[in-house]
Amino acid sequence: MLTHKPVALALQALTMGAAATITPIVLASPASAATLPVACNETALRTAINTANSTPGSDMLNVAANCTYRLTSELPAITSPIVINAKGNTFTRVSGTFRIFTVDGGSLTLRNATLTNGDATGSSVQNGAGGAIVVTGNGSLDLNNVQIRNNHANFGGGISVFNGSQARVNASVFTGNTAANNGGAIVSDGTTSVNASQISGNTAGNVGGGIASIGTLGVNATDIVNNTAPNGGGGLANGVPSAPGGTSTVNASNISNNTASGVNPGGIYNNGGTVNLTASRVRANTPNNCLNSPSPVPGCVG
């Protein structure tokens, strides 16, 4: 972070032969964001995150072009505002058991990246939640043009958003992620929005093969397709068996070809919450779209 020390200007004037002192004026410049270069290796990435965390204001990590960051141990949690403008970079776990990024009270803006092979079951912060990214401690996450694929957790195979935290997902893809419990791609207790994205081929062991939310969820112009959860909501679970409630608003989106087991709804599972469907399609889910959901899903047929 670049900081600017106050500059004191002291002026002295002589009036009628006598010295008059003018009170110094202190001019202070606000802190401005620093850009930190990050070489193509794990140590450089770790050092850059630590440096950004230790300085006030927002910092940008200027990662190396055409680089795959191969991680062998858990990265420092992000506790301050950090922007990573990736250039198609991949961040992947190659040994150990940990997620890719942890946002704990800070904020992460990530653009044009791929996160793969994270496994939160060994992570030190919110163990077992968010295979690629966890957002906790009233933190925030912004994803734009990011691929989240082949990550694993107990809750939220791709990302996990805790109560009080928020996530905004735009023009991104979640595929091949798995959760042993809820939320194959995304699990959220906080506030999450998903816009113009694709959530496909993800799996949960309980409910919400695509998304499981007990917080506030907005889905817009997004495909939630070909996801699986045996106990309901192969596509979307609003509320989960152990924690009912939540509000999900689905607009101009497609929830299709998702799968559950037995008579559980393959499309949308709603447990004691509110689901608002607007100009959206819920169809061709197995064994049904919304039937046998613990709470009705208005506007969903079959």
C-alpha positions as CSV (number, residue, x, y, z in Angstrom):
1,M,0.0,0.0,0.0
2,L,1.3,3.5,-0.9
3,T,0.7,6.0,1.8
4,H,1.4,9.7,1.8
5,K,2.7,11.4,4.9
6,P,1.0,14.7,5.8
7,V,2.8,17.8,4.5
8,A,3.0,20.7,6.9
9,L,3.3,24.1,5.3
10,A,4.5,26.8,7.8
11,L,4.4,30.4,6.6
12,Q,5.9,33.3,8.4
13,A,4.9,36.9,7.7
14,L,6.3,40.1,8.9
15,T,3.7,42.8,9.7
16,M,4.8,46.3,10.6
17,G,8.2,45.0,11.6
18,A,6.8,42.3,13.9
19,A,6.8,38.6,13.2
20,A,3.4,37.0,12.9
21,T,3.1,33.2,12.8
22,I,0.4,31.6,10.7
23,T,-0.8,28.2,12.1
24,P,0.5,25.4,9.9
25,I,-1.9,23.8,7.5
26,V,-1.8,20.0,7.3
27,L,-2.6,18.5,3.9
28,A,-3.3,14.8,3.9
29,S,-3.8,12.6,0.9
30,P,-6.0,9.6,1.2
31,A,-4.4,6.2,1.0
32,S,-4.3,4.9,-2.6
33,A,-4.4,1.3,-3.8
34,A,-1.1,-0.5,-4.3
35,T,-0.4,-2.9,-7.2
36,L,1.7,-5.8,-6.1
37,P,3.5,-7.9,-8.7
38,V,3.1,-11.7,-8.1
39,A,5.7,-14.0,-9.8
40,C,4.5,-17.4,-11.0
41,N,5.0,-19.4,-7.8
42,E,3.2,-20.3,-4.6
43,T,5.6,-18.4,-2.4
44,A,5.1,-15.2,-4.3
45,L,1.3,-15.5,-4.1
46,R,1.5,-16.2,-0.3
47,T,3.8,-13.2,0.2
48,A,1.5,-10.9,-1.8
49,I,-1.6,-11.8,0.2
50,N,0.3,-11.2,3.5
51,T,1.5,-7.8,2.3
52,A,-1.9,-6.8,1.1
53,N,-3.5,-7.9,4.4
54,S,-1.0,-5.7,6.3
55,T,-1.8,-2.5,4.6
56,P,-4.8,-0.2,4.7
57,G,-7.2,0.2,1.7
58,S,-7.6,-2.0,-1.3
59,D,-4.6,-3.7,-3.1
60,M,-4.4,-5.3,-6.5
61,L,-2.4,-8.5,-7.1
62,N,-0.9,-8.3,-10.5
63,V,-0.5,-12.1,-11.1
64,A,1.9,-13.4,-13.7
65,A,0.4,-14.0,-17.2
66,N,-0.2,-17.6,-18.4
67,C,0.6,-19.0,-15.0
68,T,-0.7,-22.0,-13.1
69,Y,-0.3,-21.4,-9.3
70,R,0.3,-24.9,-7.9
71,L,-0.5,-24.9,-4.2
72,T,1.0,-27.3,-1.7
73,S,-0.3,-25.7,1.5
74,E,-3.1,-23.4,2.6
75,L,-2.9,-19.8,1.5
76,P,-3.3,-17.0,4.1
77,A,-6.8,-15.9,4.8
78,I,-7.8,-12.7,3.1
79,T,-8.6,-10.1,5.8
80,S,-8.5,-6.9,3.8
81,P,-9.8,-5.7,0.3
82,I,-7.9,-7.5,-2.4
83,V,-8.5,-7.5,-6.2
84,I,-7.0,-10.2,-8.4
85,N,-7.2,-9.5,-12.1
86,A,-6.2,-12.9,-13.4
87,K,-5.2,-13.4,-17.0
88,G,-6.8,-16.7,-17.5
89,N,-4.7,-18.1,-14.6
90,T,-5.4,-21.3,-12.8
91,F,-5.1,-21.8,-9.0
92,T,-5.0,-25.4,-8.1
93,R,-4.2,-27.6,-5.1
94,V,-1.5,-30.2,-5.9
95,S,-0.9,-31.8,-2.5
96,G,-2.3,-31.5,1.1
97,T,-6.0,-30.9,1.9
98,F,-7.2,-27.3,1.8
99,R,-9.4,-24.9,-0.1
100,I,-8.0,-22.4,-2.7
101,F,-9.1,-19.0,-1.1
102,T,-10.3,-18.1,2.3
103,V,-12.0,-14.7,2.8
104,D,-12.2,-14.0,6.5
105,G,-13.5,-10.5,7.2
106,G,-11.9,-9.1,4.1
107,S,-13.1,-8.9,0.5
108,L,-11.9,-10.7,-2.6
109,T,-12.6,-9.5,-6.2
110,L,-11.5,-12.2,-8.6
111,R,-11.7,-12.0,-12.4
112,N,-10.8,-14.3,-15.3
113,A,-9.5,-17.3,-13.3
114,T,-10.0,-21.0,-12.8
115,L,-10.1,-22.6,-9.3
116,T,-9.7,-26.3,-9.2
117,N,-9.0,-29.3,-7.0
118,G,-9.6,-27.5,-3.7
119,D,-10.7,-29.6,-0.7
120,A,-11.9,-27.8,2.3
121,T,-12.1,-30.8,4.6
122,G,-8.5,-30.0,5.8
123,S,-8.8,-26.2,6.0
124,S,-8.1,-24.4,9.2
125,V,-10.8,-21.7,8.9
126,Q,-14.4,-23.0,8.8
127,N,-13.2,-26.5,8.2
128,G,-15.1,-28.4,5.6
129,A,-16.9,-25.5,4.0
130,G,-16.2,-24.1,0.6
131,G,-14.0,-26.3,-1.5
132,A,-12.7,-23.5,-3.7
133,I,-13.7,-20.4,-1.6
134,V,-15.2,-19.7,1.8
135,V,-16.6,-16.3,2.7
136,T,-16.9,-15.7,6.5
137,G,-16.5,-13.1,9.2
138,N,-18.8,-10.6,7.3
139,G,-16.6,-10.8,4.3
140,S,-17.5,-10.3,0.7
141,L,-16.7,-12.0,-2.6
142,D,-17.1,-10.8,-6.2
143,L,-16.5,-13.3,-9.0
144,N,-16.5,-12.4,-12.7
145,N,-15.7,-14.8,-15.5
146,V,-14.4,-17.5,-13.1
147,Q,-14.5,-21.2,-13.5
148,I,-15.0,-23.2,-10.3
149,R,-14.5,-26.9,-11.1
150,N,-13.7,-30.2,-9.4
151,N,-13.5,-28.9,-5.9
152,H,-14.8,-30.7,-2.8
153,A,-16.1,-29.9,0.7
154,N,-18.6,-31.1,3.3
155,F,-20.8,-28.1,2.6
156,G,-20.5,-26.0,-0.6
157,G,-18.3,-28.0,-2.9
158,G,-17.5,-24.8,-4.9
159,I,-18.1,-21.9,-2.5
160,S,-19.6,-21.4,0.9
161,V,-21.0,-18.1,2.2
162,F,-21.6,-17.8,5.9
163,N,-24.3,-15.7,7.7
164,G,-23.4,-12.0,7.5
165,S,-21.2,-12.4,4.5
166,Q,-22.1,-11.9,0.8
167,A,-21.1,-13.2,-2.6
168,R,-21.8,-11.9,-6.1
169,V,-21.2,-14.3,-9.0
170,N,-21.3,-13.0,-12.6
171,A,-20.7,-14.8,-15.9
172,S,-19.0,-17.8,-14.2
173,V,-19.2,-21.6,-14.4
174,F,-19.5,-24.2,-11.6
175,T,-18.9,-27.8,-12.7
176,G,-17.8,-31.1,-11.2
177,N,-17.9,-29.8,-7.6
178,T,-19.0,-32.1,-4.8
179,A,-20.3,-31.7,-1.3
180,A,-20.7,-34.5,1.1
181,N,-23.8,-32.7,2.6
182,N,-25.5,-29.7,1.1
183,G,-24.7,-27.4,-1.9
184,G,-22.7,-29.2,-4.6
185,A,-21.7,-26.0,-6.2
186,I,-22.8,-23.3,-3.7
187,V,-24.0,-23.3,-0.1
188,S,-25.1,-20.0,1.4
189,D,-26.3,-18.8,4.8
190,G,-25.7,-15.2,3.8
191,T,-26.6,-13.1,0.8
192,T,-25.7,-14.4,-2.6
193,S,-26.5,-13.4,-6.2
194,V,-25.8,-15.4,-9.3
195,N,-26.1,-13.7,-12.7
196,A,-25.6,-15.0,-16.2
197,S,-23.8,-18.1,-15.0
198,Q,-23.9,-21.8,-15.5
199,I,-24.1,-24.4,-12.7
200,S,-23.9,-27.9,-14.1
201,G,-22.7,-31.4,-13.2
202,N,-22.3,-30.8,-9.5
203,T,-23.3,-33.2,-6.7
204,A,-24.5,-33.0,-3.1
205,G,-24.8,-35.9,-0.7
206,N,-28.0,-34.4,0.9
207,V,-29.9,-31.5,-0.8
208,G,-29.0,-28.8,-3.3
209,G,-26.9,-30.4,-6.0
210,G,-26.5,-27.0,-7.6
211,I,-27.3,-24.5,-4.8
212,A,-28.4,-24.8,-1.2
213,S,-29.4,-21.6,0.6
214,I,-31.0,-20.7,3.9
215,G,-30.2,-17.0,3.4
216,T,-31.1,-14.6,0.6
217,L,-30.5,-15.9,-2.9
218,G,-31.0,-14.2,-6.2
219,V,-30.5,-16.1,-9.5
220,N,-30.8,-14.3,-12.8
221,A,-30.3,-15.5,-16.4
222,T,-28.6,-18.6,-15.2
223,D,-28.7,-22.3,-16.1
224,I,-28.9,-24.8,-13.3
225,V,-28.8,-28.1,-15.1
226,N,-27.6,-31.7,-14.7
227,N,-26.9,-31.5,-11.0
228,T,-27.7,-34.3,-8.5
229,A,-28.8,-34.5,-4.8
230,P,-30.5,-37.6,-3.5
231,N,-32.7,-36.0,-0.9
232,G,-34.2,-33.2,-3.0
233,G,-33.3,-30.1,-5.0
234,G,-31.0,-31.6,-7.5
235,G,-31.1,-28.1,-8.9
236,L,-31.9,-25.8,-6.0
237,A,-32.6,-26.3,-2.3
238,N,-34.2,-23.3,-0.5
239,G,-33.9,-24.3,3.2
240,V,-32.3,-27.7,4.1
241,P,-33.7,-30.5,6.2
242,S,-31.8,-29.4,9.4
243,A,-32.4,-25.6,8.8
244,P,-35.6,-24.4,7.2
245,G,-36.2,-21.0,5.7
246,G,-34.5,-18.7,3.3
247,T,-35.7,-16.6,0.3
248,S,-34.8,-17.5,-3.2
249,T,-35.7,-15.3,-6.2
250,V,-35.2,-17.0,-9.6
251,N,-35.6,-14.7,-12.7
252,A,-35.2,-15.6,-16.4
253,S,-33.4,-18.8,-15.5
254,N,-33.5,-22.5,-16.4
255,I,-33.6,-25.3,-13.8
256,S,-33.7,-28.5,-15.9
257,N,-32.5,-32.1,-16.0
258,N,-31.5,-32.2,-12.4
259,T,-31.9,-35.4,-10.4
260,A,-33.0,-36.6,-6.9
261,S,-33.7,-40.0,-5.6
262,G,-37.1,-41.7,-4.8
263,V,-40.0,-39.3,-4.8
264,N,-37.9,-36.2,-3.7
265,P,-38.1,-33.2,-6.1
266,G,-35.3,-33.2,-8.6
267,G,-35.8,-29.5,-9.5
268,I,-36.5,-27.4,-6.5
269,Y,-36.7,-28.4,-2.8
270,N,-38.3,-25.8,-0.5
271,N,-38.3,-26.3,3.3
272,G,-40.2,-23.6,5.0
273,G,-38.9,-20.7,3.0
274,T,-40.0,-18.5,0.1
275,V,-39.3,-19.2,-3.6
276,N,-40.2,-16.6,-6.2
277,L,-40.1,-17.8,-9.8
278,T,-40.3,-15.1,-12.5
279,A,-40.1,-15.9,-16.3
280,S,-38.1,-19.1,-15.5
281,R,-38.3,-22.7,-16.6
282,V,-38.4,-25.7,-14.2
283,R,-38.8,-28.8,-16.2
284,A,-37.5,-32.3,-17.2
285,N,-36.1,-32.9,-13.7
286,T,-36.1,-36.4,-12.2
287,P,-38.3,-37.8,-10.7
288,N,-40.2,-34.5,-10.8
289,N,-39.8,-30.8,-10.7
290,C,-41.1,-29.7,-7.3
291,L,-43.6,-32.4,-6.1
292,N,-43.2,-33.6,-2.5
293,S,-41.2,-30.6,-1.5
294,P,-41.8,-29.9,2.2
295,S,-43.2,-26.5,1.3
296,P,-44.9,-25.5,-2.0
297,V,-43.0,-23.8,-4.8
298,P,-45.5,-21.4,-6.4
299,G,-45.5,-21.4,-10.2
300,C,-43.7,-24.8,-10.4
301,V,-45.6,-27.6,-12.1
302,G,-44.9,-31.3,-12.0
